[in-house]
Amino acid sequence: MAGTDDSVDEDALYVLTAALLTPAQFPAVLGDDYPEACAALGLEPHSEGYGLVMGQDSGGARWTVIVDDVSLVAVAIASWDCGMEYDLSPGDHTIVSALPGWPLALAVAAPGLPAPHDPEPEPEPGSGAEAGEGAGDAGPAPLAPPDTETWGPAQRRLGADGIAQQWAAWRERLDGGVTVDPPPPAGTASSESAQSADATEPPAPSHPGVRRVLEELRAYVDTAPPLGRVRSSFAEDGARMLRADGPGWSVVARTDDLAFVLLDDEPGEVLPVGRGNELPGLLKALDAMAVRPA
């Protein structure tokens, strides 16, 4: 592994960024849960998780190195988030595999190297290609980011991530009387019902998709879903931020506030759900069974 400087080491990977792949924290664009995200990379869903190190080789080709030293990758990410330099150089003994391509969309490149591109496929051992006997069986297809140009599961999950990261801005749209575009269906929280949700029970959601999501969330409490379907992270004022996913839907909620629902069947729509008398208890139960960052 290497940082990016003026020299070029033919055997080095010039690291551009990294990501965690753990039950509590994984790129949601890859799947609705931790096992699904692991499967997208051909990995077993080990409980300890992995680190994904993405960079370029000396020829500019994209590579993703998967390591089992999660703590090292976590420290690097935290350092970079704080604007600090950190030389992420996992030891060879921590490398699980090296895969061509990147599983996430990156808008960066290593200076002094050719533009990022997928490496040429390598022939499988014994295929005869190395002896000039034909192309043989190529190695694994390069990783590529899921399609987010059109509305679907990947874009829906990215949208939910964005709401979690900008919760205050989305909440202010309701508190300020700005209707979510398009308007939420009857029974979901408008600006008025959201402000008075603790005092008044709003009507049950009339949107069939929202009703289905709430039913499936209740089922999660009774029967644990696949690992990572429900994740809990820190929020201000002693609350927790919940992220939950299921077939065709995503939910973002604060344990002290309302919830937002996104559906594959409703492209681009964000459906707020008021607290009422039921949602607080449901969110508390989900938080109790959710996985949390170490």
URRAKA-V738289 format. One record per run of one state. SS is the DSSP state (H for helix, E for strand, - for the rest). FROM is the first residue (numbers start at 1). TO is the last residue. Records with the same first field share a line. If there is no record, write none. Layout:
# URRAKA-V738289
SS->FROM-TO / FROM-TO
This chain:
# URRAKA-V738289
-->1-1 / 3-13 / 23-24 / 26-27 / 31-33 / 41-49 / 57-60 / 68-69 / 82-91 / 102-116 / 119-122 / 124-128 / 132-137 / 139-142 / 144-152 / 166-166 / 176-190 / 196-207 / 223-229 / 235-235 / 239-239 / 247-248 / 255-258 / 264-270 / 274-278 / 290-290 / 293-294
E->2-2 / 14-22 / 25-25 / 50-56 / 61-67 / 95-101 / 117-118 / 123-123 / 138-138 / 143-143 / 230-234 / 240-246 / 249-254 / 259-263 / 271-273 / 291-292
H->28-30 / 34-40 / 70-81 / 92-94 / 129-131 / 153-165 / 167-175 / 191-195 / 208-222 / 236-238 / 279-289
